Amino acid sequence: MFTEQFSEILGMTAAVLTTAAFIPQAFKVYRTGNTSSISLTMFIILNLGLLCWLSYGIILNKFPIIFANGFTMIFAVYILVKKMRSE
């Protein structure tokens, strides 16, 4: 029913949207340095999940999965490191 091209476009759209969702939080942490309202446990679990998704994408050689999770990890790891330093 769906073409491979449609699947790739859908995957890249999802990748861009889910990654973009982290940008405002990362900039807020950068700008204010405040991480008090962020759950350390949640960000540890999130980063582990992103690492698993990134590994999965690499194994399958699926660019949208690799892109989304690799790029999102940049922001999520940044927030996690700032959170751990503020604890």
C-alpha positions in Angstrom: 0.0 0.0 0.0 2.7 2.5 1.0 5.7 3.0 -1.3 9.2 2.9 0.1 9.6 6.6 -0.8 6.5 7.5 1.3 7.9 5.4 4.2 11.2 7.3 4.0 9.4 10.7 3.9 7.2 9.7 6.9 10.2 8.5 8.8 12.2 11.7 8.1 9.2 13.8 9.1 8.9 11.9 12.4 12.6 12.3 12.9 12.5 16.0 12.4 9.5 16.6 14.6 10.7 14.4 17.6 14.2 15.9 17.4 12.8 19.4 17.2 10.8 18.8 20.4 14.1 18.7 22.4 15.5 21.9 21.0 13.5 24.4 23.2 14.3 22.5 26.4 18.0 22.3 25.5 18.1 26.0 24.8 16.3 26.8 28.0 18.8 24.8 30.0 21.6 26.5 28.1 20.2 30.0 28.6 19.1 29.6 32.3 21.3 26.8 33.5 18.3 25.6 35.5 17.6 21.9 35.5 15.7 21.7 38.8 12.4 20.7 37.2 13.9 18.0 35.1 13.8 14.4 36.3 17.3 12.8 36.4 15.8 9.3 36.3 13.7 10.1 33.2 16.7 11.6 31.3 18.9 8.6 32.1 16.2 6.2 30.9 15.5 8.4 27.8 19.2 8.4 26.9 19.4 4.7 27.2 16.4 4.3 25.0 17.8 6.7 22.4 21.1 4.7 22.4 19.1 1.5 21.8 17.1 3.1 19.0 20.3 4.5 17.5 21.9 1.1 17.6 18.8 -0.5 16.1 18.8 2.0 13.2 22.5 1.3 12.6 21.9 -2.4 12.5 19.0 -1.9 10.0 20.8 0.8 8.2 17.8 3.0 8.3 18.7 6.7 8.0 15.6 8.2 9.6 16.1 6.2 12.7 19.8 6.9 12.9 19.3 10.6 12.2 16.4 11.1 14.7 18.0 9.3 17.6 21.6 10.4 16.9 20.6 14.1 16.7 18.2 13.9 19.6 20.9 12.3 21.7 23.0 15.4 21.3 20.4 17.5 23.0 19.4 14.8 25.5 23.0 14.1 26.6 23.6 17.8 27.0 20.6 18.2 29.3 21.5 15.0 31.2 25.1 16.2 31.8 23.9 19.6 32.9 21.4 17.9 35.2 24.0 15.6 36.7 26.4 18.5 37.3 23.6 20.5 39.2 22.7 17.6 41.5 
